[in-house]
Amino acid sequence: MMKPTPDSDHLEALLAELPLESPSADTSATIRQTVMADLRPAGSRSAAGRAGLVMLTGALGVVGVVASYGRPGLPGSHQQMTAAVVSGLMVVLAGLALGGAVSPGTTGLPSRRSRGVLVAGLVAAWTLFVFINAATSGGEHGCPNSPLSCVLRSLAAGALIGGAWLWLWRRTDPWTPRVGGALIGACAGCIASAGVGVACLTTATQHLVIGHLLVVPVLAIAGALVARRFLAP
């Protein structure tokens, strides 16, 4: 550390005597607008618009996963209908969560801690539903597909959905892009898992964990790892 010198002490004394005041509200607003201008690409959408697109792409993702199973994957039983309804709710919740927690280029983002709680809450709620739905299905149900087949479907769908959402929110989070990426990945994983849950009626714990739920933490981690490339300005 450098020792203070007479010249540095004199400079500090002069700076202390300068009539420095905090900028006015208008000046602060102008500075903020100038600094934040690059965070909104030309033609950027509002948070509500992005939330709507999240719901649309999420719904298409669920339909795509179900369609990949062919006719046996179409909702017909009570368990499948329940899973389909909850999948729709997950799509809506994902849209609302991302629309409120990953806002484009604003300082009003929730704190890192509250966003982490939101990620954990979504994952916990979906995991709880998966096991409750299996336990109340009224008997043992098998799945003609292996856990590997289900997890590959969910990973492919989740990666496409998460990639689309990262593109929607590109260059909008200069403060905590990794947290935003984890939130996007977790939501995309839940949507993909929801689609698999509609088509695959297994009640086997190992199959549920590997084929239906593994995608959620995998995409949350992947989202956090690649988020800085997409979300940071």
C-alpha positions, 0 to 999 in steps of 0.5 A, a space after each residue: 500500500 502506498 504511504 500518503 504524501 504531503 501532495 496527496 493530503 493536499 489534494 484530498 483537502 482540496 477535493 473536500 472543499 469543492 462544492 460537490 452535490 448529488 445530481 438532481 433527479 432529472 440528471 440521474 434519470 438521464 444518466 440511467 437512461 444513457 447507461 441502460 440504453 444498450 440493454 434494450 436491443 432495437 425493437 425489444 419486447 416488453 416483459 409482458 410480451 416475453 412472458 406471452 411468448 414463453 407461454 406459447 413456446 412452452 405450450 408448443 414444447 409440451 405438445 411436441 413432447 407428447 406427439 413424439 410418443 405417438 398415439 399412446 402418448 395422447 391424453 386419455 386416462 384420468 392420470 394423463 388428463 390430470 398431468 395435462 392440466 397441471 402441465 398447462 398450469 406449469 406453462 402459465 407459471 413459467 411465463 409469469 415467473 420469467 416475466 416477473 423475474 427476468 425483466 429486460 434491462 431494469 434495476 427492479 429485478 428481484 434479489 439474487 436470493 429471491 430469484 433463487 427461492 423462485 427456482 427452488 420453489 418451481 422445481 420442488 413443486 413440480 417434483 412433488 406433483 410428479 410423485 403425488 400423481 404417480 402415487 394416486 394413479 390407482 395402480 402400477 403403470 408401466 411405460 413401453 419406453 426406457 428411462 433413457 428414451 424419456 430423458 432424451 426426449 425431455 432434454 431435447 425439448 427442454 434445450 430447445 425451449 430454454 434456448 428460445 427463452 435465452 434468445 428472448 431475454 438476450 442482453 437484458 441481465 447485466 447483474 445476475 445473468 447466471 441466476 437468470 439462466 438457472 431460472 430459465 433452465 429450471 423452467 424449461 426443464 419443468 415444461 419438458 418434464 411436464 410433456 413427458 409426464 403427460 405421455 408416460 404413465 410410469 409409476 416406477 421411482 427410478 424411471 420417474 427420477 431419471 426419465 422425468 425429473 433429471 432434466 430439471 437440474 441438468 438444464 438449470 445448471 446448463 442455463 447458469 453456465 451459458 447464461 452470461 454469453 446470452 443474457 449479459 450485455 
